[in-house]
Structure formats: C-alpha cells, structure tokens
Amino acid sequence: MTRRRWIIGLSMLGGSMGQAVTLYQTGIVNHLTDPPGQKLFDADRVDASNYAYNKFNSPDGPIMVANYAITAWLADAGGLDRARRKPLLPIAMGIKLVLDGVTNVELAREEWSENKAF
C-alpha cells in the first residue's frame, strides 16, 4: 500500500502542475515560474508553443490533469487485497504506468526538439 500511496501522491502533484499549466494556457495567470539558475526550463515558452496545443486541438494542461487523475484512481481502486480479489486492477495500473513513462519520454523529446527547453 505504501507504493500505491506514493503513486497517488505523485499523481496529485502532477495533477497540480497540470492545473497550473491549464491556468496559464487559458490566460487566467500570465506567467509560470521556473527553477532558478538554470537554462533547461522555460515553462512560458513551452506551454504557450504550438506544440502544447497540437494534441486533440486543445491545450495540453487539462489533458495532463485528467491523465494524472486516472493514474491516481487506478492506484487507489480495489482496497488492500486487490491483487488477489481484483487482479486486473494492478495489471491495468502497471500497463498505464509503463505507457505513461514511454509517452512522457516521447513528449519530452518532442518538446526539446521544438522548443530547446522543457
């Protein structure tokens, strides 16, 4: 259960980041902060780029929020004994985590190639 709680907590953190991106992409806030003293990140440029809007013809912030919510739900569902009682839940969660990892690496590659920043 501890590992599942970590997945849920990290999903909530990712969802919060997606909410901040959504606020920026919809014009509710006009600046996103980056870690100080570095050159790899430029949230304003990346999250306002054409790349951030090319999936489903919409900003990617709300998609991030929904994706992290699904991950948290899969990690939370089924109770303590889910591997024995509902074995498809941990399998589905594992598949989702692998697909998310592969997708995130590809998205980071695309982001860097278009914006030279993350």
VMD Tcl script that draws the C-alpha trace (Angstrom):
set ca {
  {0.00 0.00 0.00}
  {2.93 2.35 0.62}
  {3.95 2.20 -3.05}
  {0.39 2.86 -4.14}
  {0.26 5.87 -1.81}
  {3.43 7.19 -3.45}
  {1.84 6.76 -6.88}
  {-1.29 8.58 -5.69}
  {0.73 11.40 -4.10}
  {2.93 11.87 -7.16}
  {-0.16 11.79 -9.38}
  {-1.74 14.53 -7.29}
  {1.48 16.57 -7.59}
  {1.46 16.05 -11.37}
  {-2.22 16.98 -11.49}
  {-1.47 20.18 -9.57}
  {1.22 21.03 -12.10}
  {-1.31 20.34 -14.86}
  {-3.74 22.72 -13.16}
  {-1.10 25.47 -13.11}
  {-0.38 24.87 -16.80}
  {-4.12 24.99 -17.54}
  {-4.45 28.33 -15.73}
  {-1.60 29.69 -17.86}
  {-2.83 28.23 -21.15}
  {-6.30 29.69 -20.64}
  {-5.00 33.15 -19.71}
  {-6.08 33.09 -16.06}
  {-2.44 33.58 -15.00}
  {0.14 35.20 -17.26}
  {3.42 33.63 -16.06}
  {4.72 30.27 -14.85}
  {7.84 30.17 -12.71}
  {10.86 28.00 -13.49}
  {13.55 26.64 -11.17}
  {16.11 29.41 -10.55}
  {19.58 29.44 -12.06}
  {19.08 27.05 -14.95}
  {18.61 27.17 -18.71}
  {16.78 23.87 -19.44}
  {13.31 25.03 -18.42}
  {11.14 27.73 -19.95}
  {7.56 26.98 -18.93}
  {6.11 30.11 -20.50}
  {7.61 29.37 -23.92}
  {6.93 25.61 -23.84}
  {3.36 25.81 -22.53}
  {2.41 28.55 -25.00}
  {4.04 26.88 -28.01}
  {2.13 25.35 -30.89}
  {3.37 22.00 -29.60}
  {1.33 22.42 -26.37}
  {-1.86 22.78 -28.41}
  {-1.39 20.14 -31.11}
  {-2.92 17.16 -29.25}
  {-6.69 16.95 -29.73}
  {-6.73 20.59 -30.91}
  {-6.73 21.81 -27.31}
  {-4.26 22.92 -24.66}
  {-2.48 20.01 -23.02}
  {-2.92 21.20 -19.41}
  {-6.43 19.76 -18.91}
  {-5.30 16.52 -20.56}
  {-2.47 16.30 -18.00}
  {-4.96 16.75 -15.14}
  {-7.26 14.01 -16.47}
  {-4.36 11.63 -17.11}
  {-2.95 12.01 -13.58}
  {-6.46 11.58 -12.12}
  {-6.85 8.25 -13.94}
  {-3.47 7.09 -12.63}
  {-4.40 8.02 -9.05}
  {-7.76 6.29 -9.41}
  {-6.14 3.07 -10.68}
  {-3.66 3.15 -7.79}
  {-6.41 3.75 -5.23}
  {-9.05 1.32 -6.51}
  {-9.59 -2.15 -5.13}
  {-8.65 -1.96 -1.47}
  {-5.74 -3.57 0.36}
  {-6.21 -7.07 -1.05}
  {-6.84 -6.09 -4.66}
  {-4.06 -8.21 -6.17}
  {-5.89 -11.34 -5.02}
  {-9.50 -10.17 -5.31}
  {-9.28 -7.94 -8.40}
  {-6.05 -8.87 -10.20}
  {-6.90 -6.84 -13.30}
  {-6.55 -3.57 -11.35}
  {-2.82 -3.89 -10.60}
  {-2.24 -5.16 -14.14}
  {-4.11 -2.17 -15.60}
  {-2.20 0.21 -13.33}
  {1.12 -1.33 -14.34}
  {0.29 -1.09 -18.04}
  {-0.81 2.53 -17.60}
  {2.40 3.42 -15.75}
  {4.55 1.86 -18.49}
  {2.56 3.63 -21.23}
  {2.81 6.92 -19.30}
  {6.57 6.50 -18.99}
  {7.02 5.82 -22.71}
  {4.67 8.67 -23.62}
  {6.45 11.12 -21.31}
  {9.86 10.30 -22.77}
  {8.50 10.82 -26.30}
  {6.75 14.07 -25.32}
  {9.95 15.36 -23.69}
  {11.87 14.53 -26.86}
  {9.31 16.38 -28.99}
  {9.25 19.30 -26.56}
  {13.03 19.65 -26.67}
  {13.22 19.34 -30.45}
  {10.64 22.11 -30.94}
  {11.47 24.46 -28.06}
  {15.00 23.59 -26.88}
  {13.53 23.73 -23.37}
  {11.30 21.72 -21.04}
}
mol new
graphics top color blue
foreach p $ca { graphics top sphere $p radius 0.5 }
foreach p [lrange $ca 0 end-1] q [lrange $ca 1 end] { graphics top cylinder $p $q radius 0.2 }
display resetview
